[in-house]
Amino acid sequence: MGLFRSDPPVVDFEAVMDTDGVTWQAFTDEDGVLVIDTDADVEVFVNRAIVGGYVYPAWVDDYGRLIIELDG
């Protein structure tokens, strides 16, 4: 589980999904950068995040932070 931090909300997310619909366990580090929890050497293009069992549009910004669109 990871945290998405912004001003002001803090959002717990369970996982992220890529453009192929694959779900990846992930978390954010102390700087808010998204970390995919895997030992494999993969490149993941995130376009959704799972929050409270619901899927929301999401992406990773130029700084590696997960952006989740909770308003939709």
C-alpha positions as a Markdown table, in Angstrom:
| # | Residue | x | y | z |
|---|---|---|---|---|
| 1 | Met | 0.0 | 0.0 | 0.0 |
| 2 | Gly | 1.2 | 3.5 | -0.7 |
| 3 | Leu | 0.4 | 7.0 | 0.0 |
| 4 | Phe | -0.3 | 9.8 | -2.5 |
| 5 | Arg | 0.6 | 13.1 | -0.9 |
| 6 | Ser | -0.5 | 16.5 | -2.1 |
| 7 | Asp | -2.0 | 19.7 | -0.7 |
| 8 | Pro | -4.0 | 18.9 | 1.2 |
| 9 | Pro | -5.3 | 15.3 | 0.7 |
| 10 | Val | -3.4 | 12.2 | 1.6 |
| 11 | Val | -4.7 | 9.1 | -0.3 |
| 12 | Asp | -4.0 | 5.5 | 0.5 |
| 13 | Phe | -3.8 | 3.5 | -2.7 |
| 14 | Glu | -3.6 | -0.3 | -2.9 |
| 15 | Ala | -2.0 | -0.7 | -6.3 |
| 16 | Val | -1.5 | 0.8 | -9.7 |
| 17 | Met | -2.5 | -0.5 | -13.2 |
| 18 | Asp | -0.6 | -0.2 | -16.4 |
| 19 | Thr | -1.9 | 0.4 | -20.0 |
| 20 | Asp | -2.3 | -3.4 | -20.5 |
| 21 | Gly | -4.5 | -3.8 | -17.4 |
| 22 | Val | -1.8 | -5.5 | -15.3 |
| 23 | Thr | -2.1 | -4.7 | -11.6 |
| 24 | Trp | 1.2 | -3.8 | -9.8 |
| 25 | Gln | 1.7 | -3.6 | -6.1 |
| 26 | Ala | 3.3 | -0.2 | -5.4 |
| 27 | Phe | 4.2 | 2.3 | -2.7 |
| 28 | Thr | 5.7 | 5.7 | -2.4 |
| 29 | Asp | 9.0 | 6.4 | -0.9 |
| 30 | Glu | 9.8 | 9.2 | 1.6 |
| 31 | Asp | 10.0 | 11.7 | -1.2 |
| 32 | Gly | 6.6 | 10.7 | -2.7 |
| 33 | Val | 8.2 | 8.9 | -5.6 |
| 34 | Leu | 6.2 | 5.8 | -6.9 |
| 35 | Val | 8.0 | 2.5 | -6.4 |
| 36 | Ile | 6.7 | -0.6 | -8.2 |
| 37 | Asp | 7.1 | -3.6 | -5.7 |
| 38 | Thr | 8.8 | -6.2 | -7.9 |
| 39 | Asp | 12.2 | -7.8 | -8.4 |
| 40 | Ala | 11.7 | -7.9 | -12.2 |
| 41 | Asp | 13.4 | -5.4 | -14.5 |
| 42 | Val | 10.3 | -3.9 | -16.1 |
| 43 | Glu | 9.1 | -0.6 | -17.5 |
| 44 | Val | 5.5 | 0.2 | -16.3 |
| 45 | Phe | 3.3 | 2.8 | -17.9 |
| 46 | Val | 0.8 | 3.7 | -15.1 |
| 47 | Asn | -2.6 | 4.9 | -16.2 |
| 48 | Arg | -4.8 | 3.9 | -13.2 |
| 49 | Ala | -4.7 | 3.5 | -9.5 |
| 50 | Ile | -6.8 | 1.5 | -7.1 |
| 51 | Val | -8.1 | 3.4 | -4.1 |
| 52 | Gly | -10.6 | 1.8 | -1.7 |
| 53 | Gly | -11.4 | -0.9 | -4.2 |
| 54 | Tyr | -12.2 | 1.6 | -7.0 |
| 55 | Val | -10.1 | 2.3 | -10.1 |
| 56 | Tyr | -9.3 | 5.9 | -10.9 |
| 57 | Pro | -7.3 | 7.5 | -13.7 |
| 58 | Ala | -3.7 | 8.1 | -12.7 |
| 59 | Trp | -0.3 | 8.8 | -14.1 |
| 60 | Val | 3.3 | 9.5 | -12.9 |
| 61 | Asp | 4.6 | 13.0 | -13.3 |
| 62 | Asp | 8.1 | 14.1 | -14.4 |
| 63 | Tyr | 9.3 | 13.8 | -10.8 |
| 64 | Gly | 8.1 | 10.2 | -10.4 |
| 65 | Arg | 5.1 | 11.2 | -8.2 |
| 66 | Leu | 1.8 | 9.4 | -8.6 |
| 67 | Ile | -1.1 | 11.7 | -9.6 |
| 68 | Ile | -4.6 | 10.3 | -9.1 |
| 69 | Glu | -7.7 | 11.9 | -10.5 |
| 70 | Leu | -10.2 | 11.3 | -7.7 |
| 71 | Asp | -12.7 | 13.8 | -9.3 |
| 72 | Gly | -14.1 | 12.4 | -12.4 |
